[in-house]
Amino acid sequence: MKCRTYSSIDSLNETATLLINKGDVDKALLLIHDFVEHVLTEPLYVSQVFGSKTLDDLCQRIGEVNLSKNVYKTDEENPPQLSQATFVYIVTKLQKSGGHTRVITDFIKSRPQGRHIILSTELAGKSDSGCLVKEFDEKINVVLKQSPKGNFQKKLTWLQKNLLEIQPQKVYLFNHHQDSVAVSAIQPEMNLNASFYHHGDHHMCLGVYMSYFEHVDPHPMGYHNCRDVLGIKNTYIPLTIDDKGKRPGDRQFLRDGKLITCTAARSNKIEQPYFTSYVEMVPKILKATGGKHVHIGRLSPWARLKIWRGLKHNGIPHGRFIYTPWVPSVWKALHEYKVDLYITSFPYGGGLTLIEAMGAGISVALHRHIFSRILSGIDLAYPEAFSWRNPNELLNYCVSLTSEDLEKTGKLARIQYEKFHSRENLQSILNDTDHDGSIPNDLEGTFSIESDEWVLWVERQLNIRGMLSKAAYRTFRKLRSLL
C-alpha cells in the first residue's frame, strides 16, 4: 500500500484541509482512508493506537461540506410519516463471517416489530447479501442497500441522501477502521440519533472521538479503556447471542479418555506476528493430549501447510486435526464435535466465539496477551477460567484436566452466558428497561504486561524481513480491495 509519509499529523491535517477547501472531497476522504489503512498494517500499533481526534475532525468537516454542496436536503418541516420505527445500520461490508454482522443480526432480532435498513459503503468489497436470508423470517422487515460503484465522494453523497430520505429513529455505525465515508456521513444538523459501535477496538479506528455520536463499547476491557484511558464518555452494551442450548446431557467430557480441543477464528486473528505461534502450537497440543483439535475458520494455505508439517514431524495422523473453514454456528459445532475445551484464538482473541463456547457449556482456556488486555479477552470469561501466557502453561493444563474439572467449569461457563450475554439482556438494554446492568465492574488486577517479552517481539519487527513482510501484506490488501 503506497502511502505518503507525513512529517507530523499537523502536516497531514494541512494537506487534507487544503483539499477540503478546494472542494476535492474525494481526495480528502481517500487520504484519510489510506492513512488509517497504513496504520492497520503495522503490528507495532496494534492495541496501542485506538483513534485520532484530528482525523475524526477532518471527517466531520468533509461531511459538512459535502452535505451543503452536493446533497439535496429533505424538507425538515414535512418529514416522512413512518408507520413503524425505523433503524439504520451503516456498515463498510456485510459478510457472513464478520463478528459485527452477527451483532447487527442480534440488534434486529431484539426489535422484531421495527423496520431495519442496512446501508453499506462497500469500501471493503461487495457485501454478501445472501448472509441475511437465513437469519430472519418473513415477518421481520430487513433491507440491505449497497452503495453503487463510484469514488469516495459519490458514496458519501449516496449515504447522506439515504439518511435524509429515511429519517430513522436510530442509526448505528458499524464501520471498518478506515471507512472515512461512513464516519463523515452523519452531521449534527441532520438531527439523527446516532451510536458508534466500537467493534474495531484493537486498532486505530475512525469515529472513536466523534463527540455527537453515542460511543458504545461491547466488552468490559474496551469500556474501561475508552472511559478511563481515552477520556471518552461511553455506553456499555454487552455482546449477546441466541441461546442454542446447553451441552447435551448424554455427552460426557473426555468420553474416550482423550481431550478434544477447538479454536474458532479466521487468519486475521491467528496469522499475526507474535512471540508464540498458533500454527506451531496445534501439533504440540495434539502430541501432549493424544486427542483431536478442531479448527473453525479460514486459514491461509501457508498456515495449513505448517500445521500439517508439524503433525508429520511429530508422527500425528492428519485425521486428528479437523479443519473446517466455516460453520453456520460455532455453538452447535462445539456440540457436534463433542469438544471438551475451547482454546481462544491468539494473538487476537474473539469475543463472540468465546461467548458461544460459554453458552454451549464448554470450558475455556484464554491467552493473556503479552501487552494488551483488550486482545486477551479474559474479562469476558467466568472468573475461574484458566488463562495462560507461555505455551507450557497451556500444555500442562490440557494434560491435567479430568472429566470432573471440565464438568464443573463448563457449568460456570454456562452461568456466565446466562447472566450477561443472553438475548433477554440485549432486549432490555436496547428497549431502555435495563438501567443497572449496563455498566461493567472495574477490571481486577489479573493482567500484567510482559515487558521483556514485548521488547524482544518489537525488536523482531524492526528488521529487513519484517519490513518486507509488511510491504507484501500491504500490497496484498491493496490488490484484494481492487479485485
C-alpha positions in Angstrom: 0.0 0.0 0.0 1.6 3.2 -1.2 1.0 5.9 1.4 2.6 9.4 1.5 4.8 9.9 4.5 4.0 13.0 6.6 6.4 14.7 8.9 3.6 15.2 11.5 -0.2 14.8 12.0 -0.4 18.6 11.5 1.2 18.1 8.0 -1.5 15.5 7.1 -4.2 17.8 8.6 -3.0 20.7 6.4 -2.9 18.6 3.3 -6.5 17.3 3.9 -7.7 20.8 4.8 -6.4 22.3 1.5 -8.2 19.5 -0.4 -11.5 20.2 1.5 -11.2 24.0 0.9 -10.8 23.3 -2.8 -13.9 21.2 -2.7 -12.0 18.0 -3.5 -13.9 15.8 -1.1 -13.0 12.6 -2.8 -9.2 13.0 -2.4 -9.6 14.1 1.2 -11.6 11.0 2.0 -9.1 8.8 0.2 -6.2 10.4 2.0 -7.7 9.6 5.4 -8.7 6.1 4.4 -5.2 5.3 3.1 -3.5 6.7 6.2 -5.6 4.5 8.5 -5.1 1.5 6.2 -1.3 2.0 6.5 -1.5 2.2 10.3 -3.6 -1.0 10.4 -0.8 -3.0 8.7 1.9 -2.0 11.2 2.0 -4.7 14.0 3.6 -2.3 16.5 0.5 -0.1 16.6 -1.9 -2.9 17.5 -3.8 -2.2 20.7 -1.6 0.9 21.2 -3.3 3.4 18.9 -7.1 3.5 19.1 -8.2 6.6 17.3 -7.3 10.1 16.1 -9.3 13.3 17.1 -7.6 15.1 14.2 -8.8 12.6 11.6 -12.3 12.5 13.1 -12.5 16.3 13.0 -11.5 16.1 9.3 -14.2 13.6 8.6 -16.7 15.9 10.3 -15.6 18.8 8.2 -15.7 16.7 5.0 -19.3 15.5 5.7 -20.4 19.1 6.5 -19.0 20.4 3.2 -20.5 17.6 1.1 -23.9 17.9 2.8 -24.1 21.6 2.0 -22.8 21.4 -1.6 -23.8 18.1 -3.0 -26.8 16.7 -1.1 -30.4 17.7 -1.5 -31.9 18.3 1.9 -35.2 16.9 2.9 -37.8 19.5 3.9 -37.4 19.5 7.7 -40.9 20.9 8.2 -42.5 17.9 6.5 -40.6 14.8 7.4 -41.9 11.4 6.1 -44.6 9.8 8.2 -43.4 6.3 9.1 -45.8 3.6 10.1 -43.2 1.8 12.2 -39.9 2.6 14.0 -37.0 2.6 11.5 -33.4 1.6 12.4 -30.4 2.1 10.2 -27.1 0.2 10.4 -24.2 1.7 8.4 -21.5 -0.9 7.5 -18.5 -1.0 5.3 -19.2 -4.5 4.1 -21.6 -7.2 5.2 -20.1 -10.7 5.3 -21.3 -14.0 6.9 -18.1 -14.5 8.9 -18.0 -10.9 10.3 -18.5 -10.5 14.0 -20.2 -7.2 13.5 -22.7 -8.9 11.1 -23.8 -11.2 13.9 -24.2 -8.3 16.3 -26.3 -6.4 13.8 -28.4 -9.6 13.5 -29.0 -9.7 17.2 -29.9 -6.0 17.3 -32.5 -6.6 14.6 -34.0 -9.6 16.3 -34.3 -7.7 19.5 -36.7 -5.3 17.8 -38.7 -7.6 15.5 -41.5 -5.0 15.0 -39.2 -2.4 13.6 -38.1 -1.5 10.0 -34.4 -2.3 9.6 -32.2 -0.9 6.8 -28.6 -1.7 6.3 -26.6 0.8 4.3 -23.2 -0.5 3.1 -20.5 1.8 1.7 -18.8 -1.3 0.0 -15.4 0.2 0.5 -14.0 -3.2 1.5 -15.6 -5.0 -1.4 -19.1 -6.3 -2.3 -21.3 -7.4 0.6 -22.7 -10.9 0.9 -26.4 -10.2 0.6 -27.2 -13.9 1.0 -26.0 -14.0 4.6 -29.2 -12.2 5.7 -31.6 -14.6 4.0 -31.3 -17.4 6.5 -31.2 -15.2 9.6 -34.7 -13.7 9.6 -38.2 -14.9 8.9 -40.6 -13.1 6.6 -42.2 -11.2 9.5 -39.0 -9.1 10.1 -38.6 -6.2 7.8 -34.9 -6.1 6.8 -33.4 -4.4 3.7 -29.8 -4.2 2.5 -28.9 -1.3 0.4 -25.4 -1.3 -1.2 -23.6 1.8 -2.4 -23.3 2.0 -6.2 -19.8 1.9 -7.7 -18.1 5.2 -7.8 -15.4 7.3 -6.0 -15.5 8.1 -2.3 -17.4 11.4 -2.7 -20.2 9.7 -4.7 -20.5 7.1 -2.0 -20.7 9.8 0.7 -23.4 11.6 -1.3 -25.4 8.4 -1.7 -25.1 7.7 2.0 -26.1 11.1 3.2 -29.1 11.2 0.8 -30.3 7.9 2.1 -30.1 9.0 5.7 -32.1 12.2 4.9 -34.7 10.3 3.0 -35.2 7.5 5.5 -35.2 9.8 8.7 -34.5 6.8 11.0 -35.3 6.7 14.7 -31.8 5.4 15.4 -28.6 5.0 13.4 -25.8 2.6 14.4 -22.3 2.8 12.8 -20.5 -0.5 12.4 -17.8 0.9 10.1 -14.5 -0.8 9.4 -11.5 1.1 10.9 -10.6 3.0 7.7 -14.1 3.8 6.4 -13.9 7.6 6.1 -17.2 7.7 4.1 -19.3 6.1 6.9 -17.8 8.3 9.7 -18.2 11.5 7.6 -21.8 11.0 6.6 -23.7 11.9 9.8 -23.8 15.6 10.7 -25.2 17.3 13.8 -27.6 19.4 11.6 -29.2 16.2 10.3 -30.7 15.7 13.8 -30.1 11.9 13.8 -29.8 9.8 16.9 -26.5 8.0 16.2 -24.4 5.5 18.0 -20.8 4.5 17.1 -20.4 0.8 17.9 -16.7 0.4 18.7 -16.0 -3.1 17.4 -12.8 -2.1 15.7 -11.3 -1.8 19.1 -7.8 -3.2 18.8 -6.5 -0.9 16.0 -6.9 2.8 15.1 -10.5 3.3 14.1 -12.2 6.3 12.6 -15.2 7.6 14.7 -13.8 6.9 18.2 -13.7 10.7 19.0 -16.9 11.8 17.3 -18.5 13.9 20.1 -22.0 13.9 18.7 -22.2 10.1 18.5 -23.1 7.9 21.4 -20.0 5.8 21.9 -20.8 2.1 22.5 -18.3 -0.4 23.8 -19.2 -4.2 23.6 -16.9 -5.6 26.4 -15.5 -4.5 29.8 -11.9 -4.1 28.5 -13.0 -1.6 25.8 -15.4 0.2 28.0 -12.8 0.9 30.7 -10.1 1.7 28.2 -12.2 4.3 26.4 -13.6 5.8 29.5 -10.6 5.7 31.9 -7.6 6.0 29.4 -9.0 7.8 26.4 -11.4 10.0 28.4 -14.5 9.2 26.3 -18.0 9.2 27.7 -19.4 5.9 26.6 -22.1 3.3 27.0 -21.7 -0.5 27.5 -23.8 -2.9 25.5 -22.6 -6.4 26.2 -22.1 -8.9 23.4 -25.1 -11.3 23.1 -26.0 -14.3 21.1 -29.1 -16.5 20.7 -29.3 -19.4 23.1 -28.8 -22.6 21.1 -29.0 -25.0 24.0 -26.9 -26.4 26.8 -24.4 -29.2 26.3 -26.5 -32.4 25.7 -26.7 -34.4 29.0 -25.6 -37.7 27.3 -22.3 -36.2 26.1 -19.6 -36.8 28.7 -16.4 -34.9 28.8 -13.2 -36.9 27.9 -15.5 -39.6 26.6 -12.7 -41.7 25.2 -10.2 -40.6 27.7 -8.7 -38.2 25.1 -9.2 -34.4 25.1 -10.9 -32.8 22.2 -10.0 -29.1 21.8 -11.2 -26.4 19.5 -10.4 -22.9 18.3 -12.6 -20.7 16.1 -11.0 -17.8 14.2 -10.0 -16.7 10.8 -6.4 -16.0 9.7 -6.7 -12.3 10.6 -6.8 -13.2 14.3 -4.2 -16.0 14.2 -1.7 -15.4 11.5 -0.2 -12.3 13.1 3.4 -11.6 14.3 3.7 -12.7 17.9 6.1 -14.4 20.3 4.3 -17.7 20.1 2.5 -19.1 17.0 -0.9 -20.8 16.9 0.1 -23.0 13.9 3.1 -24.2 15.8 1.1 -24.8 19.0 -1.5 -27.1 17.4 0.8 -30.1 16.8 2.2 -29.6 20.3 -1.3 -29.7 21.8 -2.2 -32.9 19.9 1.1 -34.5 20.9 0.6 -33.7 24.6 -3.1 -34.7 24.8 -3.3 -37.6 22.3 -6.7 -36.3 21.3 -8.1 -34.2 18.5 -8.1 -30.4 17.7 -10.9 -28.8 15.7 -10.2 -25.5 13.9 -13.2 -23.5 12.6 -12.4 -20.5 10.4 -10.5 -20.0 7.1 -6.7 -20.2 7.4 -4.2 -19.4 4.6 -2.8 -22.3 2.6 0.6 -21.5 4.2 -0.7 -21.8 7.7 -2.4 -25.1 7.0 0.8 -26.4 5.4 2.8 -25.5 8.5 0.3 -27.3 10.8 0.3 -30.5 8.6 4.2 -30.4 8.5 4.1 -30.1 12.3 1.8 -33.1 12.5 4.0 -35.2 10.3 7.2 -34.2 12.2 5.5 -35.4 15.4 4.1 -38.6 13.9 0.5 -37.4 14.4 -2.2 -38.7 12.0 -3.7 -35.9 9.9 -7.2 -37.0 10.9 -6.6 -35.7 14.5 -6.6 -32.2 13.1 -10.1 -31.3 11.8 -10.2 -28.2 9.7 -13.4 -26.5 8.6 -13.4 -23.0 7.0 -16.9 -22.1 8.1 -19.8 -23.3 10.1 -23.3 -21.7 10.4 -23.0 -21.9 14.2 -19.8 -22.3 16.3 -22.1 -23.2 19.3 -23.7 -26.1 17.5 -20.4 -27.3 16.0 -18.8 -27.5 19.5 -21.6 -29.9 20.5 -21.4 -31.9 17.2 -17.6 -32.4 17.5 -18.0 -33.2 21.2 -15.5 -30.6 22.2 -14.1 -30.7 25.8 -12.1 -27.5 25.9 -12.3 -24.3 23.9 -9.0 -22.6 23.4 -9.5 -18.9 22.4 -7.6 -17.6 19.4 -4.3 -15.8 19.9 -2.7 -13.3 19.5 -6.1 -11.7 18.8 -9.0 -13.1 20.9 -12.6 -13.3 19.6 -15.4 -12.1 21.9 -18.4 -13.7 20.2 -16.9 -17.1 19.8 -15.8 -17.1 23.4 -19.4 -16.3 24.4 -20.7 -19.1 22.1 -18.4 -21.5 23.8 -19.6 -20.5 27.3 -23.2 -20.6 26.2 -22.6 -24.1 24.9 -21.4 -25.1 28.4 -17.7 -25.6 27.3 -14.7 -24.9 29.5 -12.4 -22.2 28.0 -8.7 -21.5 28.1 -7.7 -17.9 27.4 -4.4 -16.4 26.4 -3.0 -13.5 28.4 -1.5 -11.3 25.6 2.0 -10.0 26.4 0.9 -6.3 26.3 -2.8 -6.0 25.6 -5.7 -6.7 28.0 -8.1 -6.0 25.2 -6.6 -8.7 22.9 -6.7 -11.2 25.8 -10.4 -11.1 26.5 -10.0 -12.6 29.9 -12.6 -10.1 31.4 -15.3 -11.6 29.3 -15.0 -15.1 30.7 -16.2 -16.5 34.0 -13.8 -15.5 36.9 -12.5 -19.1 37.4 -11.5 -19.5 33.7 -7.9 -20.7 33.1 -5.6 -18.3 31.3 -2.1 -18.9 30.1 0.8 -16.8 28.7 3.7 -19.3 28.0 3.0 -22.3 25.8 4.0 -24.8 28.5 1.3 -23.5 30.8 -1.4 -24.4 28.3 0.1 -27.8 27.5 0.4 -28.7 31.2 -3.2 -27.6 31.8 -4.5 -29.7 28.9 -2.9 -32.9 30.2 -4.0 -32.3 33.8 -7.7 -32.0 33.1 -10.2 -34.5 34.3 -13.9 -35.0 33.3 -14.9 -33.6 36.7 -12.8 -30.4 36.1 -14.5 -30.0 32.7 -17.9 -30.6 34.1 -17.5 -28.0 36.8 -16.0 -25.3 34.7 -18.5 -26.0 31.9 -21.3 -25.2 34.2 -19.6 -22.0 35.3 -19.3 -21.0 31.6 -23.0 -21.5 31.0 -23.9 -19.4 34.1 -21.7 -16.6 32.8 -23.5 -16.7 29.5 -27.0 -16.7 31.0 -26.1 -13.8 33.4 -24.6 -11.4 30.9 -24.9 -12.5 27.2 -28.4 -13.8 26.5 -30.9 -12.2 24.1 -33.1 -11.0 27.0 -30.2 -8.9 28.3 -29.9 -7.2 24.9 -33.6 -6.5 24.6 -33.8 -4.9 28.0 -30.9 -2.6 27.2 -32.0 -1.6 23.7 -35.6 -1.0 24.9 -34.4 1.1 27.9 -35.7 -1.2 30.6 -32.2 -2.2 32.0 -30.8 0.8 33.9 -28.5 -1.1 36.3 -26.9 -3.9 34.5 -25.3 -2.0 31.6 -22.1 -0.8 33.5 -19.3 -3.4 33.8 -17.5 -3.8 37.0 -14.0 -2.4 37.4 -11.3 -4.6 36.0 -9.5 -6.7 38.5 -5.7 -6.9 38.7 -5.5 -10.2 36.7 -3.4 -8.8 33.9 0.2 -7.6 33.7 2.5 -6.6 30.8 5.3 -9.0 30.0 7.7 -6.1 29.2 10.8 -8.2 28.4 9.0 -10.5 26.0 7.4 -7.4 24.4 10.8 -5.8 23.9 12.1 -8.9 22.1 8.9 -9.0 20.0 9.3 -5.3 19.0 13.0 -5.9 18.0 11.9 -8.7 15.7 9.6 -6.3 13.8 12.4 -3.8 13.2 14.4 -5.7 10.6 14.5 -6.1 6.9 12.4 -9.3 7.0 9.7 -7.6 8.9 9.7 -4.6 6.6 9.5 -6.9 3.5 6.7 -8.8 5.1 4.7 -5.7 5.8 5.3 -4.4 2.3 4.0 -7.7 0.9 1.0 -7.7 3.1 0.1 -4.1 2.2 0.3 -5.0 -1.5 -1.9 -8.0 -0.9 -4.6 -5.8 0.8 -4.4 -3.3 -2.0 -4.9 -5.9 -4.7 -7.7 -7.5 -2.7 -9.6 -4.3 -2.4 -9.2 -3.6 -6.2 -10.4 -7.0 -7.1 
